[in-house]
Amino acid sequence: MKQNELIRSLASRLGLTQVETKRLLKSSVEIIVDVLDQDIPISLPNLGSFCTVITKKRKSFSPFHKEYVMLAPKRIIRFRPSSSIKNELKTKKV
C-alpha cells in the first residue's frame, strides 16, 4: 500500500478530507520520530512497539578493498508487532 492509498482509506474511515488526513498522518510520524530520537520507546496498542538500539562497532570484510574495516556504531529502530496482530495474521488463510 502506498501513502496515497493509505491516506484515501483513512480519510474514508475517519470521515475527514484527504488534506486533513495527510496532515494528521504527517504529524503522527513526526511525533514518533521525535520521541524515538530521544531514545524513548513507543508502544502502540494492537500494533506493536518501536524502540531504538545502538549497535556496537564491529569488524567487517570489504570484498572491494579486500581488507577488514571497522564499522562505526549506529542507532537503528526495532519494531516488535503486538501479539494480537500476530495472532490475527496467523489465523488468516493464505
N, C-alpha and C positions, 0 to 999 in steps of 0.2 A: 504494500500500500504506500502510495506516495503522499507527500504532505498535503497536496491539494485535495486528494480523495479523503484524507483524514479530516481536514477542515470541513469539507462538504458534509460528511457523515456526522460529525459533532454538531454542526450548525443545525442540521435537520432534527437531531435528537434533543438538542437544548432549546430549540425554537429561537435561535439568535441568527443574526446575519453572518455571512461568511467573514466580513471585515472584523466584526466583534470577536468571532471565534478565533480568527487568526491572531488578533491582538492578545486574547486570553491564552492561547497556546504558546505564543512567543514569550509572554510574561512568565508563564509557568516554567518554561525551560530555563529562562534567565535566573529565576529564583533557585532552581535546582542546581544550576552551575555555580551560583554564588555560594550556596551552602556547602557544596562539595569542595569548593576552593578553600573553605575554612576547615577542611578535614572533619566535617560533621556528617555522620551517616544519615541517610534519609530512608524512611520506611513508608511505603505507600500501601495501604490496606488493599487486599485482593489483587495486588500486582507484584510487589516484591520490595527488595531493599537495595539501595545503592550505597557504596562506600568507596573510599579511596585507599589505596595501598601503595606504599613506596617500595619498589624493588631494590634489591641490593646491587652494587656494582658487580659485574661478572666478566669473566674472560670468554671470548668467543673467537672462532676461527673465521678469517676473511678469505674466501677462496680467490677473490680477485687479486689481493695483495700477497696471498699465500703466507700469511703470518697471523699470529694471535693479536687481538686488540682488546682493550678494556672498554666495556660498555658502561657508561655512567648510570647512576641510579636515576629512576624516573618514577613519576606518580601515574598510576593507572586507575581506572574506575572499574569496580567489580559490581555485577548485578546478580542478585540471587532471587529467582522467582519465588513467590509465596506457594505454600503447599496447596492452597485452594486452586490456584491457576494450573499447577502441575497436575492435580487430580482431574480437573476439568478437561485438560488436553489429553490425558491418558484415556478417558472414557469415550472420547470422540472416535468415530470409525474413520479409518483411512480410506 
